[in-house]
Amino acid sequence: MAHPLTLTLNCPQRPGIVRAISTFLFEQGCDIVEHQQFDDAQSGSLFLRTSFVSAGTDLASDVSRLTDAFAEVAERFDMTYNVTGDRGQRVLVMVSKLGHCLNDLIFRWRAGSLGAELVAVVSNHEDLRPMAEAAGLPFHHVPVTPAGKPEAEAKLLELVGHYDVDLVVLARYMQVLSDTLCTALHGRAINIHHSFLPGFKGAKPYHQAFDRGVKLVGATAHYVTPDLDEGPIIEQEVIRIDHTYDPRSLATVGRDAEALALSRAVRWHCESRVLLNGRGTVVFR
């Protein structure tokens, strides 16, 4: 039975790349069903995502076989590449006290529109245990103190391994991750930030926005890096408001933006639609 796979890659621009890829897939008995590419004129790089179906009978062996077989093409064009199957990405969600993003992720997961499988929830507080357990998700309370932060982060990495996690999602997790943990989770941890970065950092962001008389409320989903809230941006959402919005109504609108931006970023990442491009990203929607 045919099953879908995806090839993503980036390499220096030069003629013949797409032909080489399509020829390779044809010779491997594969059929292309979706193809997107972006030529970055600034860097002279090509970014590419090709979805295809394979006639093989075993997904894992097909991924391994095609990954090995494509190495010759990749070497010829100096490509960095990855072949993935349609196995749902396993996602661990980290939260603190605000539950709107977790609730939205749970809803989309149950509806089958998230493109991922939620496997556990970790929090430095107990507040959202009922929400997680009502959804059938294991809940792990990992308190964080200044002195105990290394132990807490070690516990988090232990849980990442225990649940075979592909992606960690910080769904309004209000703790700063250490440089060591950010490096360990490079390219597989997504954070949601209230507002367009780098605006309104710190406490009470919507009060800050109200005081400045903003007319747009936004949210930014980005990869986690050691540079606080400055990781490569995946998605941003914006909602227009006016002078009638007080801090409470701004927070309500802002949480809607956060949930939308985060769920899109998670889905696109899990569908291999996000490729890192220096400090930014290429997103094949």
C-alpha positions in Angstrom: 0.0 0.0 0.0 1.4 3.4 -1.0 2.2 5.8 1.8 3.2 9.5 1.8 6.7 10.8 2.5 8.4 14.2 2.3 11.8 15.3 1.2 13.0 18.7 2.4 16.4 20.2 1.6 18.4 23.3 1.1 21.5 23.8 -1.1 23.3 26.4 -3.2 21.4 27.4 -6.3 22.5 25.9 -9.6 20.8 24.4 -12.7 19.6 20.8 -12.7 18.5 20.4 -9.0 14.8 19.8 -9.6 15.4 17.5 -12.6 17.8 15.5 -10.4 15.2 15.1 -7.7 12.3 14.2 -10.0 14.5 11.7 -11.8 15.6 10.1 -8.5 12.0 9.8 -7.3 10.9 8.3 -10.6 13.7 5.8 -10.6 12.7 4.8 -7.0 9.1 4.1 -8.1 7.8 7.2 -6.3 5.0 9.6 -7.4 5.2 13.4 -6.6 2.0 14.8 -5.2 3.2 18.3 -4.0 6.2 20.4 -4.7 7.3 23.8 -3.4 10.5 25.6 -3.7 12.0 29.0 -2.8 15.1 30.6 -4.4 16.7 33.0 -1.9 18.4 35.6 -4.0 20.0 37.1 -0.9 21.9 34.0 0.1 22.0 32.2 -3.3 20.3 29.2 -1.7 17.4 26.9 -2.8 14.9 25.6 -0.3 12.6 22.8 -1.4 9.8 20.6 -0.1 8.5 17.7 -2.1 5.8 15.3 -1.0 5.5 12.0 -2.7 4.1 8.5 -2.3 6.2 5.3 -2.3 5.0 1.9 -3.4 6.9 0.3 -0.6 5.1 -1.7 2.0 6.9 -0.5 5.1 7.2 3.2 6.0 10.3 3.0 8.3 12.2 0.9 5.8 11.2 3.3 2.9 12.5 6.3 4.9 15.8 4.6 5.6 16.2 3.2 2.0 15.4 6.6 0.3 17.6 8.5 2.8 20.5 6.3 2.0 19.9 6.3 -1.8 19.5 10.1 -2.0 23.0 10.6 -0.5 24.6 10.5 -4.0 22.3 13.3 -5.3 22.8 15.3 -2.1 26.6 15.1 -2.4 26.5 16.1 -6.0 24.6 19.3 -5.2 26.0 20.0 -1.7 22.5 19.5 -0.1 21.4 19.3 3.4 18.3 17.1 3.3 15.8 15.0 5.3 13.3 12.3 4.3 10.3 11.9 6.7 7.2 9.7 6.7 3.7 10.5 7.7 4.1 9.3 11.3 2.5 11.9 13.5 5.0 14.0 15.4 5.0 13.4 19.2 4.5 16.7 21.0 5.1 17.5 24.7 3.4 20.7 25.8 4.8 22.9 28.6 2.5 25.3 30.4 2.4 27.5 33.6 -1.0 28.9 34.7 -2.7 30.2 31.5 -4.5 27.4 29.7 -5.9 29.0 26.5 -3.1 27.7 24.2 -3.1 24.3 25.8 -6.9 24.1 25.4 -6.7 25.1 21.7 -4.0 22.5 21.0 -6.0 19.8 22.7 -9.1 20.7 20.7 -7.2 20.6 17.4 -5.5 17.4 18.3 -8.8 15.7 19.1 -10.3 17.1 15.9 -7.4 15.7 13.9 -6.4 19.0 12.5 -3.2 19.6 14.5 -1.0 17.3 12.4 0.6 16.0 15.6 0.0 13.7 18.6 0.0 15.3 22.1 1.7 12.9 24.4 2.2 14.7 27.8 1.9 18.0 29.6 4.6 19.5 31.8 4.1 22.4 34.1 5.8 24.3 36.9 2.4 24.7 38.5 -0.6 22.4 39.3 -3.3 24.7 37.8 -3.7 23.0 34.5 -3.6 19.4 35.7 -7.4 19.0 35.4 -7.4 20.2 31.8 -4.6 17.8 30.8 -6.0 14.8 32.6 -9.5 15.4 31.3 -8.0 15.1 27.8 -6.3 11.8 28.8 -2.8 13.4 28.8 -0.2 12.5 31.5 0.5 15.6 33.6 3.9 16.1 35.2 4.5 18.8 37.8 8.1 19.9 37.6 8.5 22.9 40.0 11.3 25.4 39.2 13.3 27.3 41.7 16.5 29.3 41.1 18.5 26.7 43.0 16.7 23.7 41.5 16.5 24.8 37.9 19.3 22.4 36.6 17.4 19.5 38.2 14.1 20.7 36.7 15.6 20.9 33.2 17.2 17.5 33.6 13.8 16.1 34.5 12.3 17.8 31.4 14.9 16.2 29.1 14.3 12.8 30.8 10.6 13.2 29.9 11.4 14.1 26.3 13.3 10.8 26.1 10.7 8.8 27.9 7.9 9.9 25.6 10.0 9.8 22.5 9.2 13.4 21.9 9.8 15.1 18.5 8.7 18.6 19.4 8.4 20.6 22.7 5.8 23.4 22.7 6.0 26.2 25.2 2.3 27.1 25.4 2.7 30.1 27.7 5.4 28.4 29.8 6.6 31.3 31.9 10.1 30.2 32.7 13.3 31.1 30.8 15.1 28.0 29.5 18.9 27.8 30.0 21.3 28.1 27.1 22.2 24.4 27.6 18.5 23.3 27.3 17.9 25.6 24.3 20.9 24.0 22.6 19.7 20.5 23.4 16.3 21.3 21.9 17.6 23.2 18.9 15.1 23.2 16.0 12.5 21.2 18.0 11.1 23.6 20.5 8.5 26.3 19.7 7.5 29.2 21.9 4.5 31.6 21.7 5.1 35.2 22.5 2.4 37.8 23.2 2.9 40.7 20.7 5.1 41.1 17.7 8.7 40.6 18.8 10.5 42.3 20.3 7.7 44.6 21.6 6.3 44.6 25.2 8.6 42.2 26.9 8.3 41.4 30.6 5.3 41.7 32.9 1.8 42.8 32.0 2.3 43.1 28.2 -1.3 44.0 27.5 -1.2 46.8 30.1 1.9 48.1 28.3 0.1 47.9 25.0 -2.9 49.8 26.4 -0.6 52.5 27.8 1.0 52.9 24.4 -2.4 53.1 22.6 -1.7 50.3 20.2 -4.0 49.6 17.3 -2.9 46.1 16.5 -2.6 43.1 18.9 -0.4 40.3 17.7 1.4 37.1 18.7 4.6 35.5 17.4 5.4 31.8 17.3 9.1 31.1 17.0 11.8 28.5 17.6 13.5 28.6 21.0 17.1 29.7 21.1 19.5 30.9 23.8 18.7 34.5 22.6 15.5 35.2 24.6 12.5 35.6 22.4 14.7 36.2 19.3 14.5 32.8 17.7 13.6 32.2 14.0 9.9 33.3 13.5 7.5 30.7 12.1 4.2 32.5 12.3 2.6 35.8 13.4 -1.1 36.6 13.9 -2.6 40.1 14.1 -6.0 41.5 15.2 -7.0 45.1 14.7 -8.3 46.9 17.8 -9.2 50.5 18.8 -9.3 52.9 21.8 -12.4 51.1 23.3 -10.3 48.1 24.3 -9.2 48.1 28.0 -6.3 45.8 29.2 -8.8 43.0 30.0 -10.3 43.0 26.5 -6.8 43.4 25.0 -5.7 40.2 26.8 -8.8 38.3 25.5 -8.0 39.3 21.9 -4.4 38.7 22.4 -5.0 35.1 23.6 -7.0 34.4 20.5 -4.0 35.6 18.4 -1.6 33.5 20.5 -3.6 30.3 20.1 -3.9 30.8 16.3 -0.3 31.6 15.7 0.9 28.7 17.9 -1.3 26.0 16.4 -0.3 27.0 12.9 3.4 26.9 13.8 3.0 23.5 15.4 1.1 22.1 12.4 3.5 23.5 9.8 6.5 22.2 11.7 5.0 18.7 12.1 4.2 18.6 8.4 7.9 19.5 7.6 6.9 22.8 6.1 9.3 24.9 8.1 13.0 25.1 7.0 15.5 27.2 9.0 17.2 29.9 7.0 19.8 31.6 9.1 18.0 33.7 11.7 14.7 33.3 9.8 12.6 30.5 8.3 11.2 29.4 5.0 7.6 28.3 5.5 5.9 26.3 2.7 2.2 26.7 3.7 
